[in-house]
Amino acid sequence: MNQDREEARKELDKEYGQVRESLGEVHVAFDAVLAAGPEDDLYGLLEKLEDAVKEARTGGVIGSGAKGHRRARKQYLEAKNP
């Protein structure tokens, strides 16, 4: 049972790291929106921000985003408190 908890914790940490990494892209896109001036394409910049947030939330081709973290967290909590 302890090994199940350890494996669940490793998965939780991995998923958390992936989400935190993708949040970097959200910050970059948000900063671009904040730095935009009147002549910049706000619509396009906001679209890039939305895409970055969506990828952080749902994941891209490889990862599963915050959805994967949610699943890993649930499994860890179940293993931690059977």
C-alpha positions in Angstrom: 0.0 0.0 0.0 2.9 2.4 0.8 4.3 1.8 -2.6 1.0 2.7 -4.2 1.1 6.0 -2.3 4.7 6.6 -3.5 3.8 5.9 -7.1 0.8 8.1 -6.8 2.9 10.9 -5.4 5.5 10.6 -8.2 2.7 10.9 -10.7 1.2 13.8 -8.9 4.5 15.6 -8.8 5.1 14.9 -12.5 1.7 16.2 -13.5 2.1 19.3 -11.3 5.5 20.0 -12.9 4.0 19.8 -16.4 1.2 22.3 -15.5 3.7 24.7 -13.8 5.8 24.5 -17.0 2.9 25.4 -19.2 2.0 28.3 -17.0 5.2 29.9 -18.2 3.6 30.2 -21.6 0.5 31.7 -20.0 2.6 34.4 -18.4 4.4 35.2 -21.6 1.1 35.5 -23.5 -0.4 37.6 -20.7 2.7 39.9 -20.6 2.3 40.4 -24.3 -1.3 41.6 -23.8 -0.2 43.9 -21.0 2.6 45.4 -23.1 0.4 45.9 -26.2 -0.2 49.4 -27.4 -3.1 51.0 -29.3 -1.6 49.9 -32.7 -1.1 46.2 -31.6 -3.5 43.4 -32.5 -5.2 42.9 -29.2 -7.6 40.4 -30.6 -4.7 38.2 -31.8 -2.8 38.6 -28.6 -5.8 37.6 -26.5 -6.4 34.6 -28.8 -2.8 33.5 -28.1 -3.5 33.9 -24.4 -6.6 31.8 -24.6 -4.7 29.1 -26.5 -2.0 29.1 -23.8 -4.6 28.9 -21.0 -6.4 26.1 -22.8 -3.2 24.1 -23.3 -2.4 24.5 -19.6 -5.9 23.4 -18.6 -6.4 20.5 -21.0 -2.9 19.6 -22.2 -1.3 19.5 -25.6 -0.3 16.6 -27.8 1.9 15.0 -25.1 0.6 16.1 -21.7 -2.7 16.1 -20.1 -2.6 19.6 -18.5 -4.5 20.4 -15.3 -6.9 17.6 -16.1 -4.1 15.1 -15.6 -3.1 16.8 -12.4 -6.7 16.6 -11.2 -6.7 12.8 -11.9 -3.3 12.3 -10.3 -4.3 14.3 -7.2 -7.5 12.3 -6.8 -5.5 9.0 -7.0 -2.9 10.3 -4.6 -5.5 11.4 -2.0 -7.2 8.0 -2.3 -3.9 6.2 -1.8 -3.0 8.5 1.1 -6.4 8.2 2.9 -7.8 4.8 2.0 
